[in-house]
Amino acid sequence: MAYLGRQESQEIASDHIRTSKPSSHVLSNHKLDSNKQRNRTISILCVGDSLTAGVTVMGHSELNKPYAPFLQGFLRKNHTNNDHSITVTHKGFPGWTSVDLIRGKRGLDNLTTILSRPRNRNIDILVIMAGSNDIFRKTFLNYNISSRVEQLHKLAYKQGVPHTIAVGIPGSAIHSMDANLSEQFTLLTKSLERFADSDRRATFAPFSFSFH
């Protein structure tokens, strides 16, 4: 497994959360306009699987290195002023599929429950990275994975989240060993990009690097 470190999370923040389509909406019009929202905390929640949880195997031990703290540090340095502050939290679990996030799994909260918790009721931006485990578990290919991930975004809107970011699935060395997996990842990424293009509440953020 791999995790997002300081450099990678900064790339996502600077190249996509700040400037991606709709570039003028993510950190300006969507609850981040300091002229309208003064003296408040901008709240960003990242949800997903092991990539969001930050689980990586180093030697024989597991380390938790979620990207959320690095993202928070970058955004606070580059976007915080006297009018508002920024807080980035995360909720990730290794092995989570899009269906698990929709329905819940083995006592774990689903997305609706996560967003219903008091600390998450005023989320300004929800970052969703999901779908990779659906693809790896080939028995799950009997449903449309992209529609399930899109459903997560729509569930967030129903819970009052004003804006979401759909993060594309990162590539890895395994893609070169399995053409079908590679194709599924490509199709999912393209579907998420089309979804973001069709809904002004969503922004697509492609990964700018690959895991190996």
ZIVEN-V603972 format. One line per field, one symbol per residue. phi: phi as a letter, one per 20 degrees, with the letter a starting at -180 (. if undefined). psi: psi as a letter, one per 40 degrees, with the letter a starting at -180 (. if undefined). burial: # if it has 9 or more other C-alpha atoms within 8 Angstrom, else .. Layout:
BEGIN
phi: ???
psi: ???
burial: ???
END
This chain:
BEGIN
phi: .ccedfffffffffecfecffegedfdceemdfffdddlcdedcddcreffefnfcddmdceddcfegfffffffffdcecfebdccddbbcbgnfdfffffdnblnefefffgfefgfdfcfecdedcbpffgffeffefeceffffffffffffffenffbcceeffffbffffdbfffgfffffffffffffffecffdcecffdbdec
psi: iiihadddddddddddddeihhdeddecdgeeheddgifihhhhhhiaaddddfhihhbeihihgieddddddddddeehaediihhhiihihhehiddddddihfeiiiddddeeideeefhdhhhhhiddddddgdeeeeihddddddddddddddeehdiihhhihiiidddeehdddddddddddddddddddeheeihhgiieiii.
burial: .#####.#############.###.#########..#....################.....#.########.###...#..############.###.###.##...####.###...##.#############.....#...##.######.###.#.############..#.....##.##..##.###.###....######.....
END
